[in-house]
Amino acid sequence: MNRNLIRYAALAAVVVLGACSEKQLVVPNQNQGDTKRVLGTPQDAENLLGTYFKRWHSGVYGSTTDVEGMANVMSVMNYSSLANNCQNSHYPFVGSTNFNAPGNTCQGEQFRLYSYMSEVNRVASNVLNQMADSGLTIGNTTPATDAQNVRAQAFAEFLRGISLGYLAMMHDSAAITSPNMSKEAKDCVPDPFTSVCVGALRGYKEVFDSAMVAFQRSLDYANKTGLTGTNGLANPGLPTTWIPSPTVFTTPEFVKLIRSYRARIRANVARTPAERAAVDWSAEIADAQNGITADHLLTMSTTAGPANSWRQQYDAFSTWHQMPAFVIGMADTSGAYAAWIAQPIGERGAGKTPFFMVTPDLRFPQGGTRAAQQADFAASSCAGASQTCKRYFVNRASGSDNFDGNGWGWSNYDFVRFHSWVLKGDGTARNGNTVSFTKAELDMLQAEGLYRQGNFAAAGALVNKTRVANGGLAPITVFDATTPVPGGSRACVPKVPVAPFNVIGCGNLWEALKYEKRIETAYTHFAPWYLDMRGWGDLPADTPLFWAVPFQELQARGTAISSVYGAGIGTGNAPGSTAAKGTYGW
């Protein structure tokens, strides 16, 4: 391992130098972490901290070498025949697993999120620790102001919240680095080579709890009043480079962002329907009601970051992407979805027959034939800078069908909601403002909480916002847990598979809520359908529910190869790590 090499090189240097002189010469190892050197001045510390939202974003979105491609295939949000980034090795229905043995072909993808999130958590904790224990102040004023120090503390705790939160959502356990862990021996596991505390591995629920504590501390710092000096959150707010966005993150806007991310993570950490039901939905509703009030935009940069690599690939019109019919077919009113569901999964798409549907949902191309849908909307109509596409999905041009793999993955439809940004951005490709967190996602989190508390009318009002304004669908007017959505058996949207699961029926308010959440969040953030469908019990049976601690981390901690585990069905994987057959009989 690299750390072994560093250790032995350092020992060799000491031996050689000791033979040359009676005086001890201390040579700092530039490859070994030195927190005090890196945080040596207030300006250095603030500059470093200010880069770490971009670092977090790069770990989540900056490369296709991560687990997002696998998660989106497993949750039938995407279909690709490519082996790239382990997509076609993670098809559902065939017993795919999150294999974690040393040397596995997915090792880079499975390590990225874990390593980046752990780094962000550690750096933010180190800054907070140095401020608390070593008198570190922040910024370029002498002395640093209370307002500037507290702004840094609020931002550092926010980084801890989102990094620990994503570890909790995607992995079964992780180390929790906290500002005070060096004082608490029970939380300190010394690295065998550097003796630095790396933290014991904790289960995802404990990691989640720590994320929630960090978010609350961030809010407490952000809402502090009576602070002296300048350069605080109240005025002028976060430096514009910290979270590049058209939004100026003064106290009110930063508080909204904190509460929005806390809402996303609180709901999506659940592995099962029972865990999702046990979410603190009162707290969830409160965060959603006090979160972002419009779509949160980030200003992307292909050179300086942040960037979103997967969004580019899903707009590639190639074997990287097509939309399977499992969920989008719920919008069909032609009978095509009913016929598709009536077939055994292995026979769907037989003879290289792609799925075609007709729907009144205006987020899809309109028309009764493929030619009519292509005439209604072509992606080329929104290929200029800063354009809004007329539809979220497109019926791809004839002749561009690249079918391979399982027939159930084939369809005529691609996702193109962000086509303009991919091709032209605000002037050049993938540079400029783009949606990072939709208001619709937060509305549906609130609606889910209200529904679970029995407030069907309030939940339905939120569902109707996008159902009517974006989808052009008939509003829901009967608010309860059983009444089918409007339209009758032929024209209702959504339609869902019902027992014995080779037939379909009109969905109710709950299914309409889930449908709106899926359509409005598709490809807008990291693995949205996987996270929701896991908690709703909608994933295909035997789908892995999480990723294990990567083998690289386990081996660095001294775990024997025989004890390295993965997630999914089969020997050597964590017990209870797969989805049961759920809502739709998949």
MOKA-V367480 format. One record per run of one state. SS is the DSSP state (@ for helix, = for strand, . for the rest). FROM is the first residue (numbers start at 1). TO is the last residue. If there is no record, write none. Layout:
ss->{SS SS}
from->{FROM FROM}
to->{TO TO}
This chain:
ss->{. @ . @ . @ . @ . @ . @ . @ . = . @ . @ = . = . @ . @ . = . = . = @ . = . = . @ . @ . @ . = . @ . @ . @ . @ . = . @ . @ . = . @ . = . = . @ . = . = . @ . @ . @ . = . = . @ . @ . = . = . @ . @ . = . = . = .}
from->{1 2 21 35 39 42 51 52 62 68 75 84 87 88 91 98 99 107 134 146 171 172 173 176 181 184 185 188 190 191 197 198 201 204 223 232 233 236 237 251 269 273 278 281 290 296 301 309 315 325 332 336 343 345 348 355 356 370 377 379 383 393 396 407 410 411 412 413 416 419 424 428 429 431 438 439 453 456 470 488 492 495 499 503 507 509 522 528 537 544 545 547 548 551 557 561 564 566 568 573 575 578 579}
to->{1 20 34 38 41 50 51 61 67 74 83 86 87 90 97 98 106 133 145 170 171 172 175 180 183 184 187 189 190 196 197 200 203 222 231 232 235 236 250 268 272 277 280 289 295 300 308 314 324 331 335 342 344 347 354 355 369 376 378 382 392 395 406 409 410 411 412 415 418 423 427 428 430 437 438 452 455 469 487 491 494 498 502 506 508 521 527 536 543 544 546 547 550 556 560 563 565 567 572 574 577 578 586}
